[in-house]
Amino acid sequence: MSEEVLIPKMTRISKSKKKIKIPLLNVAIILFCSLILVGATFINIDIKHYIIPSNIFSNKNLNLEDFIFSFYIIPQIPIVMFITAILGKRMALTSILIYIIAGLAYLPIFALGGGIKYIFEYGFGYILAYIPAAIIAGNILEKKYSFPKMIKASFLGVLTIHILGILYMCIIALLKHSGSSFISGWIYAQSGLKIIYDIIASFVLILVGKYMHSLLKFIMD
């Protein structure tokens, strides 16, 4: 066999191997990020910080506990932003869709279980909103991971999830004939101050994801 024939053949083999390795790596990373999203569903982070009580000028004797605000947060929304920052829009969407489809296929990976009936749960709108949030944040971060863009991505991404989640919850509440007091209390519990914590945590994780995105890009290149 001549050298001219051998070299092109070896080039074709090396290229075909490269084409096989990169998609497999993509699949592994996407599935791993889906598992991270599942894990974040069942994590409760207890956040405590000092506050000034609203009744500080009253005659009531205040204890140390009155100056400490305790709040539990599930880090799933910041993890969605983290995955988007690492993978980019398309791969992040794939990872999120795998999570949603698996949950609707009766795998108990949502907070209250799984199954197709989960679409009638009050909080399912938040999960569905991960899709447009990843698109919005992914488009913002697509060209440059600058400081202003990371702030914008975390702010708009988190607001998208909470706004769509609240709207979905209101629709389900109307279908189930839930009272206004339930709706307002639910909104305060699921959103409320949680929006601020989600934005801050999302920005921090997007910042971390920026460097992991660069590392992943280097590995895949």
C-alpha positions as a Markdown table, in Angstrom:
| # | Residue | x | y | z |
|---|---|---|---|---|
| 1 | Met | 0.0 | 0.0 | 0.0 |
| 2 | Ser | 1.4 | 3.4 | -1.0 |
| 3 | Glu | 2.1 | 6.1 | 1.6 |
| 4 | Glu | -0.3 | 8.5 | -0.2 |
| 5 | Val | -3.2 | 6.0 | 0.4 |
| 6 | Leu | -2.2 | 5.1 | 3.9 |
| 7 | Ile | -2.0 | 8.7 | 5.2 |
| 8 | Pro | -5.5 | 9.7 | 4.1 |
| 9 | Lys | -6.9 | 6.5 | 5.6 |
| 10 | Met | -5.2 | 7.1 | 8.9 |
| 11 | Thr | -6.6 | 10.7 | 8.9 |
| 12 | Arg | -10.1 | 9.4 | 8.3 |
| 13 | Ile | -9.8 | 7.0 | 11.2 |
| 14 | Ser | -8.5 | 9.6 | 13.6 |
| 15 | Lys | -11.3 | 12.0 | 12.6 |
| 16 | Ser | -13.9 | 9.3 | 13.0 |
| 17 | Lys | -12.6 | 8.5 | 16.5 |
| 18 | Lys | -12.7 | 12.2 | 17.4 |
| 19 | Lys | -16.3 | 12.4 | 16.2 |
| 20 | Ile | -17.2 | 9.4 | 18.4 |
| 21 | Lys | -15.5 | 10.7 | 21.6 |
| 22 | Ile | -16.9 | 14.2 | 21.7 |
| 23 | Pro | -20.6 | 13.2 | 21.6 |
| 24 | Leu | -20.1 | 10.5 | 24.2 |
| 25 | Leu | -18.4 | 13.1 | 26.4 |
| 26 | Asn | -21.4 | 15.5 | 25.8 |
| 27 | Val | -23.9 | 12.8 | 26.8 |
| 28 | Ala | -22.0 | 11.9 | 30.0 |
| 29 | Ile | -21.8 | 15.6 | 31.0 |
| 30 | Ile | -25.4 | 16.2 | 30.3 |
| 31 | Leu | -26.6 | 13.2 | 32.3 |
| 32 | Phe | -24.3 | 14.2 | 35.2 |
| 33 | Cys | -25.8 | 17.7 | 35.2 |
| 34 | Ser | -29.3 | 16.1 | 35.3 |
| 35 | Leu | -28.2 | 14.1 | 38.3 |
| 36 | Ile | -27.0 | 17.3 | 40.0 |
| 37 | Leu | -30.4 | 18.8 | 39.4 |
| 38 | Val | -32.1 | 15.8 | 41.0 |
| 39 | Gly | -29.8 | 16.0 | 44.0 |
| 40 | Ala | -30.5 | 19.8 | 44.4 |
| 41 | Thr | -34.2 | 19.0 | 44.7 |
| 42 | Phe | -33.7 | 17.2 | 48.0 |
| 43 | Ile | -31.3 | 19.6 | 49.7 |
| 44 | Asn | -32.5 | 22.1 | 52.2 |
| 45 | Ile | -30.0 | 24.8 | 53.1 |
| 46 | Asp | -30.6 | 26.6 | 56.4 |
| 47 | Ile | -29.7 | 30.3 | 56.0 |
| 48 | Lys | -29.4 | 32.4 | 59.1 |
| 49 | His | -28.5 | 36.1 | 59.4 |
| 50 | Tyr | -29.0 | 39.0 | 61.7 |
| 51 | Ile | -32.0 | 41.3 | 61.2 |
| 52 | Ile | -33.5 | 44.3 | 62.9 |
| 53 | Pro | -36.9 | 43.2 | 64.4 |
| 54 | Ser | -39.9 | 45.3 | 63.3 |
| 55 | Asn | -41.0 | 45.6 | 67.0 |
| 56 | Ile | -37.6 | 46.7 | 68.2 |
| 57 | Phe | -39.0 | 50.0 | 69.6 |
| 58 | Ser | -41.9 | 48.3 | 71.4 |
| 59 | Asn | -42.0 | 47.5 | 75.1 |
| 60 | Lys | -41.6 | 43.8 | 74.4 |
| 61 | Asn | -38.5 | 42.2 | 75.8 |
| 62 | Leu | -36.5 | 40.9 | 72.8 |
| 63 | Asn | -34.4 | 37.8 | 72.9 |
| 64 | Leu | -31.4 | 36.9 | 70.7 |
| 65 | Glu | -33.6 | 34.8 | 68.5 |
| 66 | Asp | -35.6 | 37.9 | 67.6 |
| 67 | Phe | -32.5 | 39.3 | 65.9 |
| 68 | Ile | -31.8 | 36.2 | 63.8 |
| 69 | Phe | -33.7 | 35.4 | 60.6 |
| 70 | Ser | -33.8 | 31.7 | 59.6 |
| 71 | Phe | -34.7 | 30.7 | 56.1 |
| 72 | Tyr | -34.6 | 27.4 | 54.3 |
| 73 | Ile | -33.7 | 27.4 | 50.6 |
| 74 | Ile | -33.7 | 24.6 | 48.0 |
| 75 | Pro | -30.8 | 25.4 | 45.7 |
| 76 | Gln | -32.4 | 24.0 | 42.5 |
| 77 | Ile | -32.9 | 27.3 | 40.8 |
| 78 | Pro | -29.3 | 28.4 | 41.3 |
| 79 | Ile | -28.2 | 25.0 | 40.1 |
| 80 | Val | -30.2 | 25.5 | 36.9 |
| 81 | Met | -28.2 | 28.8 | 36.3 |
| 82 | Phe | -25.0 | 26.9 | 37.2 |
| 83 | Ile | -25.7 | 24.2 | 34.6 |
| 84 | Thr | -26.5 | 26.8 | 32.0 |
| 85 | Ala | -23.3 | 28.7 | 32.7 |
| 86 | Ile | -21.2 | 25.5 | 32.4 |
| 87 | Leu | -22.9 | 23.8 | 29.4 |
| 88 | Gly | -24.3 | 26.7 | 27.4 |
| 89 | Lys | -27.9 | 27.0 | 26.2 |
| 90 | Arg | -28.4 | 23.9 | 24.1 |
| 91 | Met | -26.7 | 21.3 | 26.3 |
| 92 | Ala | -28.3 | 22.9 | 29.4 |
| 93 | Leu | -31.7 | 22.6 | 27.8 |
| 94 | Thr | -31.1 | 19.0 | 27.1 |
| 95 | Ser | -30.1 | 18.3 | 30.6 |
| 96 | Ile | -33.2 | 20.1 | 32.0 |
| 97 | Leu | -35.5 | 18.3 | 29.6 |
| 98 | Ile | -34.1 | 14.9 | 30.6 |
| 99 | Tyr | -34.8 | 15.8 | 34.3 |
| 100 | Ile | -38.4 | 16.9 | 33.5 |
| 101 | Ile | -39.2 | 14.0 | 31.2 |
| 102 | Ala | -37.8 | 11.5 | 33.7 |
| 103 | Gly | -39.9 | 13.0 | 36.5 |
| 104 | Leu | -43.1 | 12.9 | 34.5 |
| 105 | Ala | -42.2 | 9.3 | 33.6 |
| 106 | Tyr | -42.9 | 8.3 | 37.2 |
| 107 | Leu | -39.4 | 8.5 | 38.5 |
| 108 | Pro | -39.7 | 10.2 | 42.0 |
| 109 | Ile | -37.2 | 12.9 | 41.3 |
| 110 | Phe | -39.4 | 15.9 | 41.9 |
| 111 | Ala | -39.9 | 17.3 | 45.4 |
| 112 | Leu | -43.2 | 15.6 | 45.9 |
| 113 | Gly | -42.6 | 12.5 | 43.8 |
| 114 | Gly | -43.2 | 12.1 | 40.1 |
| 115 | Gly | -45.6 | 11.0 | 37.4 |
| 116 | Ile | -47.7 | 12.7 | 34.8 |
| 117 | Lys | -50.2 | 13.9 | 37.4 |
| 118 | Tyr | -47.4 | 16.1 | 38.8 |
| 119 | Ile | -48.5 | 18.7 | 36.2 |
| 120 | Phe | -51.4 | 19.5 | 38.6 |
| 121 | Glu | -49.0 | 20.3 | 41.5 |
| 122 | Tyr | -48.8 | 23.9 | 42.5 |
| 123 | Gly | -45.0 | 24.0 | 42.1 |
| 124 | Phe | -44.7 | 22.4 | 38.7 |
| 125 | Gly | -44.7 | 25.7 | 37.0 |
| 126 | Tyr | -41.3 | 26.5 | 38.6 |
| 127 | Ile | -39.9 | 23.3 | 37.0 |
| 128 | Leu | -41.3 | 24.1 | 33.6 |
| 129 | Ala | -39.9 | 27.6 | 33.9 |
| 130 | Tyr | -36.4 | 26.2 | 34.0 |
| 131 | Ile | -36.6 | 25.8 | 30.2 |
| 132 | Pro | -37.2 | 29.5 | 29.3 |
| 133 | Ala | -34.9 | 30.6 | 32.1 |
| 134 | Ala | -32.0 | 28.5 | 30.6 |
| 135 | Ile | -32.8 | 30.0 | 27.1 |
| 136 | Ile | -32.7 | 33.6 | 28.4 |
| 137 | Ala | -29.6 | 33.1 | 30.6 |
| 138 | Gly | -27.9 | 31.1 | 27.9 |
| 139 | Asn | -28.5 | 33.8 | 25.3 |
| 140 | Ile | -27.0 | 36.4 | 27.6 |
| 141 | Leu | -23.9 | 34.4 | 28.4 |
| 142 | Glu | -23.5 | 33.0 | 24.9 |
| 143 | Lys | -20.9 | 35.4 | 23.6 |
| 144 | Lys | -19.2 | 36.8 | 26.7 |
| 145 | Tyr | -19.1 | 35.9 | 30.4 |
| 146 | Ser | -18.6 | 39.5 | 31.5 |
| 147 | Phe | -19.5 | 40.8 | 35.0 |
| 148 | Pro | -22.6 | 42.8 | 33.8 |
| 149 | Lys | -23.8 | 39.9 | 31.7 |
| 150 | Met | -23.5 | 37.4 | 34.6 |
| 151 | Ile | -25.6 | 39.8 | 36.8 |
| 152 | Lys | -28.2 | 40.2 | 34.0 |
| 153 | Ala | -28.3 | 36.4 | 33.4 |
| 154 | Ser | -28.8 | 35.6 | 37.1 |
| 155 | Phe | -31.4 | 38.4 | 37.6 |
| 156 | Leu | -33.5 | 37.6 | 34.5 |
| 157 | Gly | -33.2 | 33.9 | 34.8 |
| 158 | Val | -34.4 | 33.8 | 38.4 |
| 159 | Leu | -37.2 | 36.3 | 37.8 |
| 160 | Thr | -38.4 | 34.2 | 34.8 |
| 161 | Ile | -38.7 | 31.1 | 37.0 |
| 162 | His | -40.5 | 32.8 | 39.8 |
| 163 | Ile | -42.9 | 34.8 | 37.7 |
| 164 | Leu | -43.9 | 31.8 | 35.5 |
| 165 | Gly | -44.0 | 29.6 | 38.6 |
| 166 | Ile | -46.4 | 32.0 | 40.3 |
| 167 | Leu | -48.6 | 32.3 | 37.2 |
| 168 | Tyr | -48.8 | 28.5 | 36.9 |
| 169 | Met | -49.6 | 28.2 | 40.6 |
| 170 | Cys | -52.4 | 30.7 | 40.3 |
| 171 | Ile | -53.9 | 28.7 | 37.4 |
| 172 | Ile | -53.8 | 25.5 | 39.3 |
| 173 | Ala | -55.2 | 27.2 | 42.4 |
| 174 | Leu | -58.1 | 28.5 | 40.4 |
| 175 | Leu | -58.8 | 25.0 | 39.0 |
| 176 | Lys | -58.7 | 23.6 | 42.5 |
| 177 | His | -60.8 | 26.5 | 43.9 |
| 178 | Ser | -58.1 | 27.5 | 46.5 |
| 179 | Gly | -58.7 | 30.6 | 48.5 |
| 180 | Ser | -56.9 | 33.9 | 48.2 |
| 181 | Ser | -55.2 | 33.5 | 51.6 |
| 182 | Phe | -53.7 | 30.2 | 50.4 |
| 183 | Ile | -52.5 | 31.7 | 47.2 |
| 184 | Ser | -50.8 | 34.7 | 48.9 |
| 185 | Gly | -49.3 | 32.5 | 51.6 |
| 186 | Trp | -48.0 | 30.1 | 49.0 |
| 187 | Ile | -46.4 | 32.9 | 46.9 |
| 188 | Tyr | -44.7 | 34.3 | 50.0 |
| 189 | Ala | -43.4 | 30.8 | 51.0 |
| 190 | Gln | -42.2 | 29.8 | 47.6 |
| 191 | Ser | -41.0 | 33.1 | 46.3 |
| 192 | Gly | -41.0 | 36.2 | 48.5 |
| 193 | Leu | -37.5 | 36.6 | 50.0 |
| 194 | Lys | -36.4 | 33.4 | 48.2 |
| 195 | Ile | -36.1 | 35.5 | 45.0 |
| 196 | Ile | -33.3 | 37.6 | 46.5 |
| 197 | Tyr | -31.4 | 34.5 | 47.8 |
| 198 | Asp | -31.8 | 32.8 | 44.4 |
| 199 | Ile | -30.4 | 35.8 | 42.5 |
| 200 | Ile | -27.4 | 36.0 | 44.8 |
| 201 | Ala | -26.7 | 32.3 | 44.8 |
| 202 | Ser | -27.2 | 32.1 | 41.0 |
| 203 | Phe | -24.7 | 34.9 | 40.4 |
| 204 | Val | -22.1 | 33.1 | 42.5 |
| 205 | Leu | -22.7 | 29.8 | 40.7 |
| 206 | Ile | -22.6 | 31.4 | 37.3 |
| 207 | Leu | -19.3 | 33.0 | 38.3 |
| 208 | Val | -18.0 | 29.5 | 39.2 |
| 209 | Gly | -19.6 | 28.0 | 36.1 |
| 210 | Lys | -17.7 | 30.6 | 33.9 |
| 211 | Tyr | -14.4 | 28.9 | 34.8 |
| 212 | Met | -15.8 | 25.4 | 34.5 |
| 213 | His | -17.2 | 26.3 | 31.1 |
| 214 | Ser | -13.7 | 27.4 | 30.0 |
| 215 | Leu | -12.2 | 24.2 | 31.4 |
| 216 | Leu | -14.8 | 22.1 | 29.6 |
| 217 | Lys | -14.3 | 23.9 | 26.4 |
| 218 | Phe | -10.5 | 23.3 | 26.7 |
| 219 | Ile | -11.0 | 19.6 | 27.3 |
| 220 | Met | -13.5 | 19.2 | 24.4 |
| 221 | Asp | -11.2 | 21.1 | 22.0 |
